[in-house]
Amino acid sequence: MTKHHYSPFQFTLLLFALAAFFLLRPTHAQSAPASSIATAQIDNLIWDQTEMTIADVKGFAATGFVSAAEQKGGGLSYEGGFVQKPGWTWSTPYGVAAQDSEPAVHLNQKEAESVCRYYGKRLPTDAEWTSAAFLEQRAHPPAGYVKGQRYPYPGGSTPVASHCLSGCGDYTGLAPAGALNRGTGHVVAGSTKPGVNGLYDMGGNVWEWTATERNGGNITRGASWWYGPNRQQESDVESKPGDIAVVYIGFRCVADAVKQ
């Protein structure tokens, strides 16, 4: 058996190489935390099937995150104009403790981006959002959906899959009695019927931030429990200031599919 003899210099180089291998190799701690939200691939994107939930924002908040709404003492609701609501934050959207499965609201656009990045994802662009919401792309969609067809609502031919103010499905929101001057608030993420491409709540429930800038703000899509189904349509392009944190604005994340 051949014995290898290393000079002190060669031995030092070997130690450096071994140290570099162990320090630079990917580890679980260096990878993005795992999200609890189920995903679906649509074209070249991996979509969260539901809106971002309170449960996943709790994971991000454990890093020390404090939202702008929390710093100000509460987010906004609309009552003939935007009104600050003390104690209304992403974890207590109506001022009281919420379920982990509720959509996370009262987060501005940059905060939404940060949450997505924490999970190795990002906000979709407006074009990506509308493609996933209105154009059926599944190879074998279930009854009621046809591949290649563009639908008037994210829920399909009708808004019955959605939760909205009126004209949608028969859903009741989770806001405490008397907390709102209009509507009943959002429902648990994913508790409605799936719509185009199997996604939940692309129409209704809460507005969703996108990465696309417009009129000095960012485009939001899908409308919310505050509005009727007409606001869910593709032609309705709404933009809001990126620093606003409101009870009816949430978001969902996407990730670029890894090419094999």
PLY file of the C-alpha trace (Angstrom):
ply
format ascii 1.0
element vertex 260
property float x
property float y
property float z
element edge 259
property int vertex1
property int vertex2
end_header
0.00 0.00 0.00
1.46 3.33 -1.09
1.98 5.95 1.58
1.59 9.65 0.69
3.90 12.13 2.32
2.79 15.77 2.37
5.02 18.74 2.93
3.85 21.29 5.52
2.84 23.62 2.66
0.80 20.90 0.91
-0.84 19.94 4.20
-1.85 23.57 4.79
-3.40 23.75 1.31
-5.32 20.56 1.98
-6.73 22.00 5.22
-7.82 25.18 3.40
-9.55 23.12 0.69
-11.42 21.04 3.25
-12.46 24.15 5.19
-13.73 25.83 2.02
-15.75 22.74 1.09
-17.57 22.62 4.42
-18.10 26.38 4.66
-19.33 26.97 1.11
-21.44 23.90 0.45
-25.22 24.51 0.50
-26.88 23.71 3.79
-30.48 23.56 4.95
-29.91 26.68 7.04
-28.80 28.60 3.93
-31.83 27.60 1.85
-35.11 29.51 1.93
-37.52 28.54 4.71
-40.37 26.27 3.65
-43.74 27.90 3.12
-46.88 26.16 4.37
-48.84 27.19 1.25
-49.55 24.61 -1.46
-48.28 25.45 -4.95
-49.16 24.75 -8.58
-47.08 25.20 -11.72
-48.64 27.39 -14.41
-46.48 27.80 -17.51
-42.99 28.64 -16.18
-44.04 29.84 -12.73
-44.74 28.09 -9.45
-47.79 29.81 -7.96
-48.95 29.83 -4.36
-52.46 28.41 -4.67
-53.77 30.78 -2.00
-53.06 34.24 -0.73
-50.24 34.69 1.75
-51.44 33.59 5.18
-50.92 34.89 8.68
-49.13 31.62 9.51
-46.38 32.26 6.98
-45.99 35.93 7.93
-45.45 34.76 11.52
-42.43 32.85 10.24
-41.07 36.01 8.65
-41.88 38.11 11.73
-39.71 35.76 13.83
-36.70 37.41 12.13
-37.58 40.69 13.86
-39.91 42.16 11.24
-42.30 44.86 12.45
-44.72 46.21 9.85
-45.34 49.90 9.17
-48.95 49.44 10.31
-47.73 48.06 13.65
-45.32 50.94 14.07
-48.13 53.43 13.42
-50.53 51.67 15.80
-52.80 50.15 13.16
-53.63 49.82 9.48
-56.41 51.40 7.44
-60.04 50.75 6.62
-62.30 52.77 4.34
-65.15 54.69 5.93
-65.93 57.51 3.52
-62.14 57.93 3.34
-59.26 55.96 4.79
-59.36 55.76 8.57
-56.64 54.37 10.81
-57.90 51.51 12.96
-55.98 51.07 16.23
-54.71 47.52 16.68
-55.59 46.38 13.15
-52.45 44.67 11.82
-51.49 41.62 9.77
-51.90 39.31 12.79
-55.07 41.03 14.06
-56.75 42.24 10.85
-59.90 43.46 12.63
-58.29 44.28 15.96
-58.74 40.82 17.47
-56.74 37.60 17.25
-57.10 35.89 13.88
-56.72 32.34 12.58
-53.36 31.41 11.07
-55.15 30.42 7.87
-56.56 33.89 7.21
-54.98 36.02 4.47
-52.32 38.47 5.67
-53.44 42.06 5.09
-52.30 45.47 6.42
-48.93 44.99 4.68
-47.68 47.46 2.10
-46.20 46.50 -1.26
-42.57 46.51 -0.17
-43.40 44.45 2.91
-45.23 41.95 0.70
-42.15 41.70 -1.50
-39.99 41.08 1.56
-42.20 38.24 2.81
-42.07 36.60 -0.62
-38.27 36.90 -0.77
-37.96 35.31 2.67
-39.56 32.18 1.21
-37.42 32.29 -1.94
-40.23 33.75 -4.03
-41.41 37.11 -5.39
-44.53 39.07 -6.26
-45.94 38.38 -9.74
-46.04 41.04 -12.42
-49.41 42.25 -13.62
-49.03 40.31 -16.88
-48.19 37.11 -15.00
-51.13 37.63 -12.65
-53.69 38.15 -15.42
-52.38 35.19 -17.41
-52.78 32.86 -14.43
-56.13 34.32 -13.38
-57.98 34.35 -16.69
-56.29 31.94 -19.15
-56.82 28.25 -18.40
-53.50 26.45 -18.94
-53.90 23.05 -17.30
-53.40 20.10 -19.64
-56.48 18.34 -18.29
-58.68 20.85 -16.45
-61.78 19.64 -14.56
-65.32 20.02 -15.84
-66.27 23.64 -16.38
-62.83 24.68 -17.65
-61.26 24.31 -21.11
-57.55 24.55 -21.84
-56.71 27.68 -23.82
-59.93 29.48 -22.99
-59.85 32.97 -21.47
-62.52 33.53 -18.83
-64.26 36.74 -17.74
-63.64 36.06 -14.05
-60.80 34.40 -12.15
-63.43 31.94 -10.97
-64.35 31.02 -14.55
-67.49 31.80 -16.53
-69.20 33.27 -13.45
-67.97 34.78 -10.17
-69.69 32.09 -8.09
-66.32 30.75 -6.90
-65.45 34.12 -5.39
-66.17 35.81 -2.08
-67.26 39.42 -2.64
-69.79 42.01 -1.53
-72.66 40.69 -3.67
-73.07 38.57 -6.77
-70.48 35.98 -5.80
-70.64 32.72 -3.84
-72.45 32.25 -0.56
-69.58 32.98 1.82
-69.55 34.93 5.07
-66.45 36.87 6.13
-64.71 36.70 9.49
-64.90 40.32 10.64
-66.52 40.71 14.08
-70.04 42.13 14.05
-69.93 45.91 13.83
-66.24 46.11 12.91
-66.92 47.17 9.32
-69.25 49.69 7.74
-69.46 47.59 4.56
-69.20 43.86 3.86
-68.23 41.04 6.18
-64.47 40.90 5.66
-62.30 38.15 4.21
-62.69 34.39 4.57
-60.01 31.80 5.35
-57.55 31.45 2.47
-58.51 28.58 0.21
-61.97 28.04 1.71
-63.77 29.09 -1.48
-64.03 27.02 -4.65
-60.94 26.83 -6.91
-61.06 28.86 -10.11
-59.03 29.12 -13.32
-55.86 27.00 -13.15
-56.98 25.64 -9.77
-56.05 28.83 -7.91
-58.12 30.13 -5.00
-59.38 33.67 -4.46
-57.78 35.31 -7.48
-61.15 37.03 -7.62
-62.52 38.50 -4.42
-61.48 37.99 -0.82
-58.60 40.53 -0.81
-56.85 42.65 -3.42
-53.41 41.29 -4.34
-50.27 43.37 -4.76
-48.26 42.94 -7.96
-44.70 43.97 -8.80
-45.88 46.24 -11.62
-45.73 49.99 -11.08
-48.46 52.31 -12.41
-49.41 55.94 -11.72
-46.82 56.27 -8.98
-48.04 53.17 -7.16
-48.42 49.45 -7.81
-51.16 47.54 -9.56
-53.44 45.43 -7.37
-55.66 42.74 -8.85
-58.72 40.64 -8.08
-60.81 43.12 -6.05
-61.96 42.06 -2.57
-64.88 41.39 -0.26
-65.49 45.16 -0.40
-66.57 45.13 -4.08
-68.97 43.34 -6.39
-67.71 40.95 -9.10
-67.33 43.64 -11.79
-64.05 44.75 -10.15
-62.58 41.26 -10.63
-62.48 41.47 -14.42
-59.27 41.72 -16.42
-60.14 45.18 -17.76
-60.24 46.58 -14.22
-56.69 47.80 -13.56
-56.37 49.34 -10.09
-53.22 50.93 -8.69
-52.58 52.03 -5.13
-49.71 53.81 -3.35
-47.05 51.25 -2.51
-46.80 52.42 1.10
-50.48 51.90 1.95
-51.52 49.12 4.36
-55.24 48.34 4.20
-57.62 45.75 5.63
-58.65 44.53 2.17
-55.22 44.31 0.45
-53.14 41.14 0.62
-50.87 39.28 -1.82
-49.60 35.92 -3.06
-46.15 34.83 -4.12
-44.65 33.08 -7.15
-41.33 31.43 -7.94
-39.64 30.87 -11.28
-39.69 27.20 -12.20
-36.26 25.58 -12.31
-35.42 24.42 -15.83
-34.31 20.79 -15.93
0 1
1 2
2 3
3 4
4 5
5 6
6 7
7 8
8 9
9 10
10 11
11 12
12 13
13 14
14 15
15 16
16 17
17 18
18 19
19 20
20 21
21 22
22 23
23 24
24 25
25 26
26 27
27 28
28 29
29 30
30 31
31 32
32 33
33 34
34 35
35 36
36 37
37 38
38 39
39 40
40 41
41 42
42 43
43 44
44 45
45 46
46 47
47 48
48 49
49 50
50 51
51 52
52 53
53 54
54 55
55 56
56 57
57 58
58 59
59 60
60 61
61 62
62 63
63 64
64 65
65 66
66 67
67 68
68 69
69 70
70 71
71 72
72 73
73 74
74 75
75 76
76 77
77 78
78 79
79 80
80 81
81 82
82 83
83 84
84 85
85 86
86 87
87 88
88 89
89 90
90 91
91 92
92 93
93 94
94 95
95 96
96 97
97 98
98 99
99 100
100 101
101 102
102 103
103 104
104 105
105 106
106 107
107 108
108 109
109 110
110 111
111 112
112 113
113 114
114 115
115 116
116 117
117 118
118 119
119 120
120 121
121 122
122 123
123 124
124 125
125 126
126 127
127 128
128 129
129 130
130 131
131 132
132 133
133 134
134 135
135 136
136 137
137 138
138 139
139 140
140 141
141 142
142 143
143 144
144 145
145 146
146 147
147 148
148 149
149 150
150 151
151 152
152 153
153 154
154 155
155 156
156 157
157 158
158 159
159 160
160 161
161 162
162 163
163 164
164 165
165 166
166 167
167 168
168 169
169 170
170 171
171 172
172 173
173 174
174 175
175 176
176 177
177 178
178 179
179 180
180 181
181 182
182 183
183 184
184 185
185 186
186 187
187 188
188 189
189 190
190 191
191 192
192 193
193 194
194 195
195 196
196 197
197 198
198 199
199 200
200 201
201 202
202 203
203 204
204 205
205 206
206 207
207 208
208 209
209 210
210 211
211 212
212 213
213 214
214 215
215 216
216 217
217 218
218 219
219 220
220 221
221 222
222 223
223 224
224 225
225 226
226 227
227 228
228 229
229 230
230 231
231 232
232 233
233 234
234 235
235 236
236 237
237 238
238 239
239 240
240 241
241 242
242 243
243 244
244 245
245 246
246 247
247 248
248 249
249 250
250 251
251 252
252 253
253 254
254 255
255 256
256 257
257 258
258 259
